[in-house]
Amino acid sequence: MADSYIDQISRAGVSYDIRDSEVQDWARGATKPSYTKSEVGLGNVDNTADANKNVATAEALSSGAKIGITGGATAAGVNFDGSGDINLIVTSLDATKLSGTVPLSSIPKGAVSEEVVVANYDAMLALTYAQVQQGDTVKLNDTGVMYYVKDDTKLGSAAAFDMYKAGEASSVDWANVKSKPSSFTPSSHTHPMSDIDELTTALAGKSDTGHGHSMSDITGLSDALGAKADADAMTTALAGKSDTGHGHTMSDITGLSDALAGKAAATHTHAISDVTGLQDALNGTSSSTHGHGNISNTGTLSSASVVVVTDGTKKIGVSTITTTKLGYLSDVTSNIQAQINAKAASSHTHAMSDITGLSDALAGKAAATHGHEISEITDLSDTLAGKAAASHSHAITDITNLQTTLNAKAASTHTHGNITNAGAIGTDSGLIVVTTTSGVLTAKTIANAGLAAASHSHAMSDITGLSDALAGKAASSHSHAIADITNLQTTLNAKAASDHVHGNITNAGAIGSTSGLIVVTTTNGVLTTSTITTTKLGYLSGVTSDIQTQLNAKAASSHSHAISEITNLQSTLDAKATTAKWTNLSIATGWSGSAAPYTKTLTVSGILATDVPVIDFRATGTYSTDKTAEEAWCNVYRAVTSANTITFYAHEAPTVAIPVTIQVTR
């Protein structure tokens, strides 16, 4: 039957199991050997109860002394004879002599500026003095706007706060204004008739100065011309378009809101994964609770040669710190806890004030959303002063050949010989219309003498030649084909159809098939619709410079920092402990020595002579192999480190390879 394991101790950083066969008989016996206190080095120790010891009560000193304070503090000296407690009252303190960390809770709230995040403006007004004080910053979560507390005596009202304002550029050079037109039309300019929408069409519908028919004289002409386009359709179409001088909100620009949503806020934080190399660097540092070799976080160690200290009851007891470990304190120059407290936690954040120069740098920058007055754009006011307003008019003289064309047209109120503009002739009704010797129509009054009664009739035969004349005349109700009217077909051919388009503009004045689109011109100058809606065009409202340039200047929503970009990060990491670990190592067979102790040297690249390693048996997962290797490992009782090697010592030479894992903390 294999020996059972009865105990496991740690010695020199090497796990060691004591087998039953190694326990001496006298240690197994019911009666153990006894020793005198002198034999174990405790000759001066007695069993006097604490209550009976001469230090149980305070006793006066045989000669009194005076106790004072030096080293940066000033206090009146106090006489002390040992008979009671004393108090030293410090009257002054040299702050330059202080070291360590003052808890935040011990600092008056008003002495530290903090950032407080609230839901909205109303929540800010509800803040109390216990939450914010003079100089603190308040951020509104719904808008991202930031305020600072300028008067904490007025908390509860808007007078307690002032909004942070971004700096503005005093001027922008004209050359730096992006996407401006390459040329502008002067404020004083003229147009040929072809530049005025519908002008030619409108004038074509006017009568020439010399003409002989009203529209009612020509059958079907009124209907034919009634189907022609007029200027109203174009006016209606253009009425839905934006003025040349108009603004947009960010929501009008397609994708702008989404693009900016991917950028970092002026005030933002980072996860560790956002900082390039930070996680790897932190992985190489120890946690705030870690051990050294076999020394645990609480300092326990089961070994001989330990330091004698007082326990929690002020009695002399045995600590778990070995004298070897105590020697490690020789190089410590100040309070260890103070040094540990002075280190940053492995997971920590930074306030803006922690980043050198960040607040000053941001204070001089414009807000992500800002605008410019015209006066802030260099030469813009002078350039615009020479341009025509988006809504402007022209005198007839401004339009090339317009006056000449209008002079050739009849006035809106005009006559034809004796026929008035309203189509009347003469001043009385019932008069006969005849022609003058010049062929001009006129009204004629016929004298009654010798005439037939006012009411009389004639047979057609009574009127000489009347039948023949009427036979060649058209009936009172008659019609004409277009071909019957001289030049009518040619004139109509020159007219637009009742349903016609202008480029991409329909007869109804519409363009495109979707409402709310921006109208642009093609490379040929033809009006067409773009894929950008008016809603998205409004996203440009407040944009003061080239959008792509601004986006290029923004950090991506997912970005990283090099360690060198975080103030003091590298030096902080340099001050942290590092760990080294070797896995997949194996102590081979072929131990040296003909009798115990047997030795075997294992190459461990990078280990130092000063390292105190933690060496663990590494199971392979195969039971029979692991059982044999673990029994062999129990023979190893010591390990000694040198540069790049560890020499192992064993009671019996192992005959199988022993897989191990080695780790050190420096």
C-alpha positions as CSV (number, residue, x, y, z in Angstrom):
1,M,0.0,0.0,0.0
2,A,1.4,3.4,-1.0
3,D,2.3,5.9,1.7
4,S,-0.4,8.5,2.4
5,Y,0.3,12.2,2.6
6,I,-0.1,13.6,6.1
7,D,1.2,17.1,5.7
8,Q,2.4,19.6,3.2
9,I,4.7,22.5,4.1
10,S,6.4,25.3,2.1
11,R,10.1,25.5,2.3
12,A,12.2,27.9,0.3
13,G,9.4,28.3,-2.2
14,V,9.2,24.6,-3.0
15,S,6.1,22.4,-2.2
16,Y,7.1,19.4,-0.1
17,D,5.0,16.5,1.1
18,I,6.1,14.4,4.2
19,R,5.3,10.8,3.9
20,D,4.4,8.5,6.8
21,S,7.6,6.6,6.5
22,E,9.5,9.8,7.3
23,V,7.8,10.5,10.7
24,Q,10.1,9.4,13.6
25,D,8.7,6.9,16.1
26,W,9.1,9.3,19.0
27,A,6.8,11.7,17.2
28,R,4.2,8.9,16.8
29,G,4.3,8.0,20.5
30,A,1.6,9.0,23.0
31,T,4.4,10.4,25.3
32,K,6.5,13.1,23.8
33,P,10.0,14.2,25.0
34,S,10.1,17.1,27.4
35,Y,12.6,20.0,27.4
36,T,13.5,22.7,29.8
37,K,12.9,26.3,28.8
38,S,16.6,26.9,28.9
39,E,17.1,24.1,26.4
40,V,14.8,25.9,23.9
41,G,16.3,29.3,24.5
42,L,13.5,30.7,26.8
43,G,15.4,30.7,30.1
44,N,14.1,34.1,31.1
45,V,10.4,33.4,30.4
46,D,8.0,32.7,33.3
47,N,4.3,32.1,33.5
48,T,3.4,35.2,35.5
49,A,-0.1,36.3,34.7
50,D,-0.4,39.7,32.8
51,A,-2.4,41.1,35.7
52,N,0.5,40.4,38.1
53,K,3.3,41.8,35.9
54,N,4.9,45.1,36.9
55,V,3.6,46.8,33.8
56,A,-0.1,46.1,34.6
57,T,-0.5,49.6,36.1
58,A,1.3,52.9,35.3
59,E,4.1,53.8,37.7
60,A,5.9,57.0,38.0
61,L,9.4,57.4,36.5
62,S,12.2,57.7,39.0
63,S,13.1,61.0,37.2
64,G,10.6,62.9,35.1
65,A,11.2,64.0,31.5
66,K,9.9,66.6,29.1
67,I,8.4,65.5,25.8
68,G,8.2,67.8,22.8
69,I,7.9,67.6,19.0
70,T,10.5,68.3,16.3
71,G,10.8,67.9,12.5
72,G,8.4,70.5,11.1
73,A,5.8,70.6,13.9
74,T,5.7,73.1,16.8
75,A,4.1,72.2,20.2
76,A,4.7,73.3,23.8
77,G,6.7,70.7,25.7
78,V,4.9,68.6,28.3
79,N,6.5,67.2,31.5
80,F,6.1,63.4,31.7
81,D,6.8,61.1,34.7
82,G,5.1,58.0,33.5
83,S,2.1,58.2,35.9
84,G,-0.5,59.1,33.3
85,D,-1.3,60.0,29.7
86,I,-0.1,63.3,28.2
87,N,-1.4,65.4,25.3
88,L,0.8,67.4,23.0
89,I,-1.0,70.3,21.3
90,V,0.5,71.1,17.9
91,T,0.3,74.9,17.3
92,S,1.9,74.9,13.8
93,L,2.9,72.4,11.1
94,D,5.3,72.7,8.1
95,A,3.2,71.4,5.2
96,T,6.3,70.7,3.2
97,K,7.2,67.9,5.7
98,L,4.0,66.1,5.1
99,S,3.8,63.0,2.8
100,G,1.1,60.4,2.1
101,T,-2.5,60.8,1.0
102,V,-5.3,62.8,2.6
103,P,-8.7,61.0,2.2
104,L,-11.1,62.9,0.0
105,S,-13.7,62.8,2.8
106,S,-11.3,64.9,4.9
107,I,-11.1,67.7,2.4
108,P,-13.8,70.4,2.6
109,K,-16.2,70.0,-0.4
110,G,-15.7,73.6,-1.5
111,A,-11.9,73.1,-1.8
112,V,-12.3,70.5,-4.6
113,S,-13.9,71.2,-8.0
114,E,-16.0,68.2,-9.2
115,E,-18.1,67.4,-12.2
116,V,-21.8,66.4,-11.4
117,V,-24.0,64.9,-14.1
118,V,-27.8,65.5,-13.9
119,A,-30.6,64.5,-16.2
120,N,-31.7,67.9,-17.3
121,Y,-32.0,71.7,-16.6
122,D,-34.7,71.2,-13.9
123,A,-32.5,68.6,-12.1
124,M,-29.7,71.1,-12.1
125,L,-31.9,73.8,-10.4
126,A,-32.8,71.2,-7.8
127,L,-29.1,70.7,-6.7
128,T,-28.2,71.6,-3.1
129,Y,-25.1,72.8,-1.4
130,A,-24.4,69.2,-0.2
131,Q,-24.2,68.2,-3.9
132,V,-22.3,71.1,-5.5
133,Q,-20.3,74.1,-4.4
134,Q,-18.6,77.1,-5.9
135,G,-16.5,76.2,-8.9
136,D,-18.1,72.7,-9.5
137,T,-19.2,71.7,-13.1
138,V,-22.7,70.4,-13.9
139,K,-23.4,68.5,-17.1
140,L,-26.9,68.1,-18.5
141,N,-27.3,64.6,-19.7
142,D,-30.1,65.4,-22.2
143,T,-28.3,68.2,-24.1
144,G,-24.6,67.7,-23.2
145,V,-24.5,71.4,-22.2
146,M,-22.2,72.2,-19.3
147,Y,-22.5,74.8,-16.5
148,Y,-20.3,75.9,-13.7
149,V,-21.5,77.0,-10.2
150,K,-20.7,80.7,-9.9
151,D,-22.6,81.5,-6.7
152,D,-23.5,78.6,-4.4
153,T,-25.5,80.9,-2.2
154,K,-28.1,81.1,-5.0
155,L,-28.5,77.4,-5.5
156,G,-32.1,76.5,-6.5
157,S,-32.2,79.3,-9.1
158,A,-30.6,80.0,-12.5
159,A,-28.5,82.8,-10.9
160,A,-26.3,80.2,-9.3
161,F,-25.1,78.9,-12.7
162,D,-23.3,80.1,-15.8
163,M,-23.0,78.2,-19.1
164,Y,-19.6,77.3,-20.4
165,K,-19.0,79.2,-23.6
166,A,-16.7,78.1,-26.4
167,G,-14.3,80.6,-27.9
168,E,-15.1,82.1,-31.4
169,A,-12.9,82.9,-34.3
170,S,-12.6,86.7,-34.7
171,S,-12.4,86.3,-38.5
172,V,-12.1,83.7,-41.2
173,D,-10.0,84.4,-44.3
174,W,-12.1,84.4,-47.5
175,A,-9.7,81.8,-49.0
176,N,-10.6,79.4,-46.1
177,V,-14.4,79.5,-46.8
178,K,-15.2,76.1,-48.3
179,S,-17.5,75.2,-51.2
180,K,-18.1,78.9,-52.3
181,P,-19.1,79.5,-55.9
182,S,-16.3,80.3,-58.3
183,S,-18.0,83.4,-59.6
184,F,-20.9,85.7,-58.7
185,T,-23.3,87.8,-60.8
186,P,-22.8,91.6,-60.1
187,S,-25.7,93.4,-58.3
188,S,-26.1,95.6,-61.5
189,H,-26.6,93.3,-64.5
190,T,-28.9,92.6,-67.5
191,H,-30.5,89.5,-68.9
192,P,-31.4,88.4,-72.5
193,M,-35.0,87.5,-72.8
194,S,-34.1,83.8,-72.9
195,D,-32.9,84.0,-69.3
196,I,-36.3,85.1,-68.0
197,D,-38.5,82.0,-67.4
198,E,-41.7,82.1,-69.5
199,L,-41.1,85.6,-70.8
200,T,-41.0,84.6,-74.5
201,T,-44.1,82.4,-73.9
202,A,-45.9,85.3,-72.2
203,L,-45.1,87.8,-75.0
204,A,-46.0,85.3,-77.7
205,G,-49.6,85.4,-76.3
206,K,-49.8,89.2,-76.9
207,S,-51.2,90.8,-80.0
208,D,-48.9,92.6,-82.4
209,T,-49.4,96.4,-82.8
210,G,-51.0,95.8,-86.2
211,H,-53.7,93.1,-86.2
212,G,-57.2,92.7,-87.4
213,H,-59.0,90.0,-85.4
214,S,-60.2,89.5,-81.8
215,M,-59.9,85.9,-80.6
216,S,-63.7,85.5,-80.9
217,D,-63.5,86.1,-84.7
218,I,-61.6,82.8,-85.2
219,T,-63.5,79.6,-84.5
220,G,-61.7,77.3,-82.0
221,L,-58.8,79.8,-81.5
222,S,-59.9,80.6,-77.9
223,D,-60.0,76.9,-77.0
224,A,-56.7,76.2,-78.7
225,L,-54.9,79.0,-76.9
226,G,-56.6,78.2,-73.7
227,A,-54.7,74.9,-73.6
228,K,-51.4,76.7,-73.8
229,A,-49.1,77.1,-70.7
230,D,-48.9,80.3,-68.8
231,A,-46.4,81.7,-66.3
232,D,-48.6,80.7,-63.3
233,A,-47.4,77.0,-63.5
234,M,-43.8,78.0,-63.2
235,T,-44.6,80.4,-60.4
236,T,-46.4,77.7,-58.5
237,A,-43.5,75.3,-59.0
238,L,-40.9,77.8,-57.9
239,A,-43.0,78.8,-54.8
240,G,-42.1,75.5,-53.1
241,K,-38.4,76.0,-53.6
242,S,-36.0,77.5,-51.0
243,D,-34.5,81.0,-51.3
244,T,-30.9,81.2,-52.2
245,G,-30.1,82.5,-48.8
246,H,-31.5,79.9,-46.4
247,G,-30.2,77.8,-43.5
248,H,-30.4,74.2,-42.4
249,T,-30.5,72.3,-39.2
250,M,-28.2,69.3,-38.7
251,S,-31.2,67.0,-39.3
252,D,-31.4,68.3,-42.9
253,I,-28.0,66.8,-43.9
254,T,-28.2,63.1,-44.8
255,G,-26.0,61.1,-42.5
256,L,-24.5,64.1,-40.6
257,S,-26.2,63.2,-37.3
258,D,-25.1,59.6,-37.7
259,A,-21.5,60.6,-38.6
260,L,-21.2,62.9,-35.6
261,A,-22.8,60.3,-33.4
262,G,-19.7,58.2,-34.0
263,K,-17.3,60.8,-32.6
264,A,-16.1,61.3,-29.1
265,A,-17.7,63.9,-26.9
266,A,-15.6,66.8,-25.8
267,T,-15.9,65.2,-22.4
268,H,-15.5,61.5,-22.5
269,T,-13.9,58.6,-20.8
270,H,-12.2,55.4,-22.0
271,A,-12.4,51.8,-21.1
272,I,-9.0,50.1,-20.6
273,S,-9.4,48.4,-24.0
274,D,-9.5,51.8,-25.7
275,V,-5.9,52.6,-24.7
276,T,-3.3,50.8,-26.9
277,G,-1.1,48.5,-24.9
278,L,-2.7,49.4,-21.6
279,Q,-4.3,46.0,-20.9
280,D,-1.1,44.2,-21.7
281,A,0.9,46.6,-19.5
282,L,-1.6,46.2,-16.6
283,N,-1.5,42.4,-17.1
284,G,2.2,42.6,-16.4
285,T,1.6,44.3,-13.0
286,S,0.4,42.7,-9.8
287,S,-3.0,43.2,-8.3
288,S,-3.4,45.3,-5.2
289,T,-3.7,42.0,-3.2
290,H,-0.9,39.7,-4.3
291,G,1.8,37.6,-2.6
292,H,5.5,37.1,-2.9
293,G,6.8,33.6,-3.2
294,N,5.0,31.7,-0.5
295,I,4.2,34.8,1.4
296,S,0.4,35.4,1.2
297,N,-1.4,38.6,1.2
298,T,-1.8,38.4,5.0
299,G,1.9,37.5,5.5
300,T,1.4,34.0,6.8
301,L,4.2,31.5,6.5
302,S,4.6,28.0,8.2
303,S,8.3,27.7,8.8
304,A,10.9,27.9,11.6
305,S,13.0,30.9,12.5
306,V,10.1,33.4,12.8
307,V,9.9,36.9,14.2
308,V,8.5,37.4,17.7
309,V,5.9,40.2,17.9
310,T,2.9,41.2,20.0
311,D,-0.5,39.9,18.9
312,G,-3.9,41.6,19.0
313,T,-4.1,41.2,22.8
314,K,-0.6,42.8,23.3
315,K,0.8,39.5,24.3
316,I,4.1,38.2,22.9
317,G,3.4,35.8,20.2
318,V,4.8,34.3,17.1
319,S,4.2,36.0,13.7
320,T,4.1,34.3,10.4
321,I,7.0,36.4,9.0
322,T,10.3,34.5,8.8
323,T,13.6,36.2,9.7
324,T,14.5,35.8,6.0
325,K,11.5,37.7,4.9
326,L,12.0,40.4,7.6
327,G,15.4,41.1,6.0
328,Y,13.5,42.2,2.9
329,L,12.6,45.4,4.8
330,S,16.2,46.6,4.8
331,D,15.7,48.5,1.5
332,V,12.4,50.1,2.4
333,T,12.8,53.8,2.9
334,S,9.2,54.9,3.9
335,N,5.8,53.7,5.0
336,I,4.8,50.8,2.8
337,Q,1.1,51.4,3.0
338,A,1.7,55.0,2.2
339,Q,3.6,53.9,-0.9
340,I,0.9,51.4,-1.9
341,N,-1.8,54.1,-1.3
342,A,0.2,56.4,-3.5
343,K,-0.2,53.9,-6.4
344,A,-3.1,54.0,-8.8
345,A,-5.5,51.0,-8.8
346,S,-5.1,48.7,-11.8
347,S,-8.6,49.9,-12.9
348,H,-8.9,53.7,-12.6
349,T,-10.2,56.7,-14.4
350,H,-9.0,60.3,-15.0
351,A,-10.8,63.5,-14.5
352,M,-10.2,66.1,-17.2
353,S,-8.0,68.0,-14.7
354,D,-5.7,64.9,-14.6
355,I,-4.8,65.3,-18.3
356,T,-2.1,68.0,-18.6
357,G,-3.3,71.0,-20.5
358,L,-6.6,69.5,-21.6
359,S,-8.9,72.1,-19.9
360,D,-6.8,75.0,-21.3
361,A,-6.7,73.4,-24.8
362,L,-10.5,72.9,-24.9
363,A,-11.2,76.4,-23.5
364,G,-9.7,77.8,-26.6
365,K,-11.7,75.7,-29.0
366,A,-15.1,76.3,-30.6
367,A,-18.0,74.1,-29.7
368,A,-18.7,71.2,-32.1
369,T,-21.9,73.0,-33.1
370,H,-21.2,76.7,-33.7
371,G,-21.9,79.4,-36.2
372,H,-20.4,82.5,-37.6
373,E,-21.7,86.0,-38.2
374,I,-21.1,87.4,-41.7
375,S,-18.7,89.9,-40.1
376,E,-16.5,87.0,-38.9
377,I,-15.9,85.8,-42.5
378,T,-13.1,87.8,-44.0
379,D,-14.4,89.8,-47.1
380,L,-17.8,88.0,-47.0
381,S,-19.7,91.2,-46.3
382,D,-18.0,93.1,-49.2
383,T,-18.4,90.2,-51.5
384,L,-22.1,89.9,-50.7
385,A,-22.6,93.6,-51.0
386,G,-21.9,93.4,-54.7
387,K,-24.5,90.6,-55.2
388,A,-28.2,90.8,-56.0
389,A,-30.5,89.8,-53.1
390,A,-32.2,86.3,-53.4
391,S,-35.4,88.2,-53.9
392,H,-34.9,91.1,-56.3
393,S,-36.5,92.8,-59.3
394,H,-35.4,94.4,-62.5
395,A,-36.4,97.6,-64.3
396,I,-37.4,97.0,-67.9
397,T,-34.1,98.6,-69.0
398,D,-32.2,95.8,-67.2
399,I,-33.7,93.2,-69.6
400,T,-32.0,93.2,-73.0
401,N,-34.4,94.2,-75.8
402,L,-37.4,94.0,-73.5
403,Q,-38.5,97.6,-74.1
404,T,-38.2,97.2,-77.9
405,T,-40.2,94.0,-77.7
406,L,-42.9,95.6,-75.6
407,N,-43.0,98.7,-77.9
408,A,-44.0,96.3,-80.7
409,K,-47.0,95.0,-78.7
410,A,-50.4,96.6,-78.4
411,A,-51.3,98.3,-75.2
412,S,-53.6,96.3,-72.9
413,T,-56.2,99.0,-73.6
414,H,-56.3,99.8,-77.4
415,T,-58.7,100.4,-80.3
416,H,-59.1,99.2,-83.9
417,G,-60.1,102.3,-85.9
418,N,-63.5,103.2,-84.3
419,I,-63.8,99.9,-82.4
420,T,-62.9,100.4,-78.7
421,N,-61.0,98.0,-76.5
422,A,-64.3,96.7,-75.3
423,G,-65.4,96.0,-78.9
424,A,-67.9,98.9,-79.1
425,I,-68.5,101.3,-82.0
426,G,-70.4,104.6,-81.8
427,T,-72.3,106.0,-78.9
428,D,-75.8,104.7,-79.6
429,S,-77.4,101.3,-80.0
430,G,-79.2,100.2,-83.1
431,L,-77.1,102.1,-85.5
432,I,-76.0,100.8,-88.9
433,V,-72.3,100.0,-89.2
434,V,-70.8,101.0,-92.5
435,T,-67.4,101.6,-93.8
436,T,-65.9,105.0,-94.6
437,T,-64.2,105.8,-97.8
438,S,-61.0,104.6,-96.1
439,G,-62.7,101.3,-95.3
440,V,-62.9,102.1,-91.6
441,L,-65.9,100.8,-89.8
442,T,-68.2,103.5,-88.4
443,A,-71.8,103.9,-87.1
444,K,-74.2,105.8,-89.3
445,T,-77.6,107.3,-88.6
446,I,-80.3,107.1,-91.4
447,A,-82.8,109.9,-91.8
448,N,-86.5,109.0,-91.5
449,A,-87.8,111.1,-94.5
450,G,-88.8,108.9,-97.4
451,L,-87.9,105.8,-95.6
452,A,-89.8,102.8,-94.8
453,A,-91.5,102.4,-91.5
454,A,-89.3,101.4,-88.6
455,S,-91.0,98.0,-88.8
456,H,-91.1,96.7,-92.2
457,S,-89.9,93.7,-94.2
458,H,-88.5,92.7,-97.6
459,A,-88.6,89.7,-99.5
460,M,-85.1,88.5,-100.6
461,S,-86.2,89.2,-104.1
462,D,-86.7,92.8,-103.2
463,I,-83.0,93.2,-102.6
464,T,-81.1,93.3,-105.9
465,G,-78.4,90.7,-106.0
466,L,-79.0,89.7,-102.4
467,S,-79.7,86.0,-103.1
468,D,-76.6,85.8,-105.2
469,A,-74.6,87.6,-102.6
470,L,-75.9,85.4,-99.8
471,A,-75.3,82.3,-101.8
472,G,-71.6,82.9,-101.6
473,K,-71.7,83.7,-97.9
474,A,-71.2,81.4,-95.0
475,A,-74.2,80.6,-92.7
476,S,-74.5,82.7,-89.5
477,S,-73.6,79.5,-87.7
478,H,-70.5,78.2,-89.3
479,S,-67.0,76.9,-88.5
480,H,-63.6,77.0,-90.0
481,A,-60.9,74.4,-90.2
482,I,-57.5,75.5,-89.0
483,A,-56.3,75.4,-92.6
484,D,-58.9,78.0,-93.4
485,I,-57.2,80.6,-91.3
486,T,-54.1,82.0,-92.9
487,N,-50.9,81.1,-91.0
488,L,-52.9,79.7,-88.0
489,Q,-51.3,76.3,-88.3
490,T,-47.9,77.8,-88.4
491,T,-48.7,80.0,-85.4
492,L,-50.1,77.0,-83.4
493,N,-47.0,75.0,-84.3
494,A,-44.9,77.7,-82.6
495,K,-47.0,77.3,-79.5
496,A,-46.4,74.8,-76.7
497,A,-48.9,72.0,-76.3
498,S,-51.3,72.3,-73.3
499,D,-49.5,69.3,-71.8
500,H,-45.8,70.1,-72.2
501,V,-42.6,70.1,-70.1
502,H,-39.6,72.3,-69.7
503,G,-36.7,70.0,-69.4
504,N,-37.7,67.9,-66.3
505,I,-40.4,70.3,-65.2
506,T,-43.9,68.9,-66.0
507,N,-46.9,70.8,-67.3
508,A,-48.2,71.2,-63.8
509,G,-44.9,72.8,-62.7
510,A,-43.7,69.7,-60.9
511,I,-40.3,68.1,-61.1
512,G,-39.4,64.6,-60.0
513,S,-41.7,62.1,-58.5
514,T,-41.1,62.7,-54.8
515,S,-41.8,65.8,-52.7
516,G,-39.2,67.4,-50.5
517,L,-36.2,66.9,-52.8
518,I,-33.6,69.5,-53.6
519,V,-33.6,70.9,-57.1
520,V,-30.2,71.1,-58.8
521,T,-28.9,71.5,-62.3
522,T,-27.2,68.8,-64.5
523,T,-23.9,69.3,-66.2
524,N,-25.9,70.8,-69.1
525,G,-27.7,73.3,-66.8
526,V,-31.0,71.4,-66.9
527,L,-33.1,71.4,-63.6
528,T,-33.4,68.0,-62.0
529,T,-33.9,66.6,-58.5
530,S,-31.1,65.3,-56.3
531,T,-31.3,62.4,-53.8
532,I,-31.0,64.9,-51.0
533,T,-34.2,65.9,-49.3
534,T,-35.0,69.3,-47.9
535,T,-35.1,67.7,-44.5
536,K,-31.6,66.6,-44.9
537,L,-30.5,69.8,-46.4
538,G,-31.6,71.4,-43.1
539,Y,-28.8,69.5,-41.4
540,L,-26.4,72.1,-42.8
541,S,-27.9,74.8,-40.5
542,G,-25.1,76.2,-38.4
543,V,-22.3,74.5,-40.5
544,T,-19.6,77.1,-40.8
545,S,-16.8,75.2,-42.7
546,D,-16.2,72.1,-44.8
547,I,-18.0,69.1,-43.2
548,Q,-15.5,66.5,-44.3
549,T,-12.6,68.5,-42.9
550,Q,-14.4,68.8,-39.6
551,L,-15.2,65.0,-39.6
552,N,-11.6,64.2,-40.4
553,A,-10.6,66.3,-37.4
554,K,-12.8,64.2,-35.1
555,A,-11.8,61.1,-33.3
556,A,-13.6,57.9,-34.3
557,S,-16.1,56.6,-31.7
558,S,-13.8,53.7,-31.3
559,H,-10.2,54.9,-31.0
560,S,-7.2,54.1,-28.8
561,H,-4.3,55.9,-27.1
562,A,-0.7,54.9,-26.9
563,I,0.7,54.7,-23.4
564,S,2.8,57.7,-24.1
565,E,-0.3,59.8,-24.7
566,I,-1.5,59.3,-21.1
567,T,0.3,61.7,-18.8
568,N,2.6,59.8,-16.4
569,L,1.2,56.4,-17.4
570,Q,4.6,54.9,-18.4
571,S,6.3,56.1,-15.3
572,T,3.4,54.8,-13.2
573,L,3.7,51.4,-14.9
574,D,7.4,51.4,-14.4
575,A,6.9,51.7,-10.7
576,K,4.6,48.7,-10.6
577,A,5.7,45.1,-9.9
578,T,6.1,42.7,-12.8
579,T,5.4,39.0,-13.0
580,A,7.2,36.3,-15.0
581,K,5.8,32.8,-15.5
582,W,7.3,29.7,-17.1
583,T,4.9,26.9,-18.1
584,N,5.5,23.6,-19.8
585,L,8.8,23.1,-18.0
586,S,9.9,19.6,-16.9
587,I,12.6,18.4,-14.5
588,A,14.2,15.6,-16.5
589,T,15.6,12.4,-15.1
590,G,19.3,11.8,-14.6
591,W,19.8,13.4,-11.2
592,S,23.4,13.9,-9.9
593,G,24.8,12.2,-6.8
594,S,25.3,8.7,-5.4
595,A,23.5,9.5,-2.1
596,A,21.1,12.1,-0.8
597,P,20.9,14.9,-1.4
598,Y,20.5,14.3,-5.1
599,T,20.6,17.4,-7.4
600,K,19.2,18.4,-10.8
601,T,19.6,21.7,-12.6
602,L,16.8,23.0,-14.8
603,T,17.4,25.8,-17.3
604,V,14.8,28.6,-16.8
605,S,15.7,31.5,-19.2
606,G,15.3,34.9,-17.6
607,I,15.1,33.8,-13.9
608,L,17.3,35.8,-11.6
609,A,19.4,34.7,-8.6
610,T,17.5,37.0,-6.4
611,D,14.1,35.6,-7.5
612,V,11.9,33.7,-4.9
613,P,9.9,31.5,-7.2
614,V,6.6,29.7,-6.6
615,I,7.0,26.2,-8.1
616,D,4.0,24.0,-8.6
617,F,3.6,20.5,-9.8
618,R,1.8,20.5,-13.2
619,A,-0.6,17.7,-13.9
620,T,-0.7,16.4,-17.5
621,G,-4.2,14.9,-17.3
622,T,-3.1,11.3,-17.5
623,Y,-3.7,9.7,-14.1
624,S,-1.0,7.0,-14.1
625,T,1.6,9.5,-15.4
626,D,0.6,12.2,-13.0
627,K,0.5,9.8,-10.0
628,T,4.0,8.6,-10.6
629,A,5.4,12.1,-11.3
630,E,3.7,13.6,-8.2
631,E,5.2,10.8,-6.0
632,A,8.6,11.7,-7.4
633,W,7.9,15.4,-6.8
634,C,7.4,14.6,-3.1
635,N,11.1,13.7,-2.9
636,V,12.1,17.3,-3.8
637,Y,12.7,19.4,-0.7
638,R,14.7,22.4,-1.9
639,A,15.2,24.7,-4.9
640,V,18.0,27.3,-5.3
641,T,17.9,29.9,-8.0
642,S,20.8,31.2,-10.1
643,A,20.9,33.3,-13.3
644,N,18.8,31.4,-15.8
645,T,18.8,28.1,-13.8
646,I,17.2,26.5,-10.7
647,T,18.9,23.6,-8.9
648,F,16.6,21.1,-7.2
649,Y,17.5,18.9,-4.2
650,A,15.8,15.6,-3.5
651,H,15.9,12.9,-0.8
652,E,15.7,10.2,-3.4
653,A,16.6,10.6,-7.1
654,P,13.3,10.7,-9.2
655,T,13.3,8.2,-12.0
656,V,10.6,10.0,-14.1
657,A,10.3,13.5,-15.5
658,I,8.4,16.0,-13.3
659,P,6.3,18.6,-15.1
660,V,6.3,22.0,-13.2
661,T,5.1,25.6,-13.5
662,I,7.3,28.4,-12.2
663,Q,6.2,32.0,-11.4
664,V,8.0,34.9,-9.8
665,T,6.9,38.4,-8.8
666,R,9.5,41.2,-8.8
